[in-house]
């Protein structure tokens, strides 16, 4: 039987899952924008979808694994696991996705 975990020990896992959900959400928005471009029959509308897809891939492929490692190391070392720069980058990518959605709507 393993010892009960404290609330701080599950924080790195929850943080990693949150970053994965953000990346998957961006990819979902890219898929919806792609579908809208296909329904409208306008190839120019694929550009915003591509930008959002690249943003989602960057979050899932680069930022999320980096944060997972950094969170785990901070938790093991008892250090502060905050990453304001990485959070600002992801926030910027989410805002970019919103702007791409708006641009897609304006192109329609």
C-alpha positions in Angstrom: 0.0 0.0 0.0 1.4 3.4 -1.0 1.5 6.4 1.2 -1.3 9.0 0.6 -0.3 11.9 -1.6 -0.4 15.4 -0.5 -2.1 18.1 -2.6 1.2 19.5 -3.9 2.3 16.2 -5.3 -0.4 16.0 -7.9 0.0 19.6 -9.1 2.6 18.8 -11.8 0.2 16.3 -13.3 -2.7 18.7 -13.3 -0.5 21.4 -14.8 0.6 19.1 -17.6 -3.0 18.1 -18.3 -4.0 21.8 -18.5 -1.4 22.5 -21.0 -2.4 19.5 -23.1 -6.1 20.6 -23.0 -5.0 24.1 -24.2 -3.1 22.6 -27.2 -6.0 20.2 -28.0 -8.4 23.1 -27.8 -6.3 25.1 -30.3 -6.3 22.1 -32.6 -10.1 21.8 -32.3 -10.5 25.4 -33.3 -8.2 24.8 -36.3 -10.4 21.9 -37.3 -13.5 24.0 -37.0 -11.9 26.8 -39.1 -10.9 24.3 -41.7 -14.4 22.9 -41.9 -15.8 26.5 -42.2 -13.3 27.1 -45.1 -14.4 23.8 -46.8 -18.1 24.7 -46.5 -17.6 28.2 -47.8 -15.4 26.9 -50.6 -12.9 29.7 -50.0 -9.3 28.6 -50.0 -8.2 31.9 -48.4 -10.1 30.9 -45.2 -7.6 28.0 -44.7 -4.9 30.5 -43.8 -6.3 31.3 -40.3 -6.9 27.6 -39.7 -3.3 26.8 -40.6 -2.0 29.5 -38.2 -4.1 28.1 -35.3 -3.0 24.5 -36.2 0.6 25.6 -35.9 -0.1 27.3 -32.6 -1.8 24.1 -31.2 1.0 21.9 -32.5 3.6 24.2 -30.8 1.7 24.0 -27.5 1.4 20.2 -27.6 4.8 19.5 -29.1 7.1 22.0 -27.4 5.5 24.0 -24.6 3.5 21.3 -22.8 6.4 18.8 -22.6 8.8 21.6 -21.4 6.3 22.7 -18.7 5.8 19.1 -17.7 9.5 18.6 -17.1 9.9 22.0 -15.4 6.9 21.4 -13.1 8.2 18.0 -12.1 11.7 19.2 -11.4 10.3 22.1 -9.4 8.1 19.8 -7.4 10.9 17.4 -6.7 13.3 20.2 -5.7 10.8 22.2 -3.7 11.2 25.2 -5.9 8.7 27.6 -7.3 7.2 26.1 -10.5 5.7 29.2 -11.9 6.6 30.1 -15.5 5.2 33.6 -16.4 6.9 33.7 -19.8 5.6 30.4 -20.9 2.1 31.3 -19.7 2.3 34.6 -21.5 3.3 32.8 -24.7 0.3 30.4 -24.4 -2.0 33.3 -23.7 -0.7 35.0 -26.8 -1.4 31.9 -28.9 -4.9 31.6 -27.6 -5.5 35.3 -28.4 -4.0 34.7 -31.8 -6.5 31.8 -32.3 -9.4 34.1 -31.4 -8.1 36.7 -33.9 -7.8 34.0 -36.6 -11.4 33.0 -35.9 -12.5 36.6 -36.2 -10.5 37.0 -39.5 -12.1 33.8 -40.8 -15.5 35.2 -40.0 -14.7 38.5 -41.7 -13.5 36.6 -44.8 -16.7 34.8 -45.1 
